[in-house]
Amino acid sequence: GRAIKRNKLKKGDLLFFFTSRTQGISHVGIYVGNEMFIHAPGKDKKIQKDSLADSYFRSRFAGACTYLE
């Protein structure tokens, strides 16, 4: 994929997060528009929708890539 800036996100782009203290990128979501994304929050949990504006995800956002161009 090609790295893109947060203000250039389009539906379907992948979002990467640092959610583990001991690893690099440890979580991925799919952008669905309007600052929202879907992701699997953990083992045996259902897919959910969250906001990139949420302080938890905003502080752990590592970058994004597009594969749609």
Secondary structure as the mmCIF struct_conf table of DSSP 4:
data_model
#
loop_
_struct_conf.conf_type_id
_struct_conf.id
_struct_conf.beg_label_comp_id
_struct_conf.beg_label_asym_id
_struct_conf.beg_label_seq_id
_struct_conf.end_label_comp_id
_struct_conf.end_label_asym_id
_struct_conf.end_label_seq_id
STRN STRN1 ARG A 2 ILE A 4
HELX_RH_3T_P HELX_RH_3T_P1 ARG A 6 LYS A 8
TURN_TY1_P TURN_TY1_P1 LYS A 11 GLY A 12
STRN STRN2 LEU A 14 PHE A 17
BEND BEND1 ARG A 21 GLY A 24
STRN STRN3 HIS A 27 GLY A 33
TURN_TY1_P TURN_TY1_P2 ASN A 34 GLU A 35
STRN STRN4 MET A 36 HIS A 39
BEND BEND2 GLY A 42 GLY A 42
TURN_TY1_P TURN_TY1_P3 LYS A 43 ASP A 44
STRN STRN5 GLN A 48 SER A 51
TURN_TY1_P TURN_TY1_P4 LEU A 52 ALA A 53
BEND BEND3 ASP A 54 ASP A 54
HELX_RH_AL_P HELX_RH_AL_P1 SER A 55 ARG A 60
STRN STRN6 PHE A 61 THR A 66
#
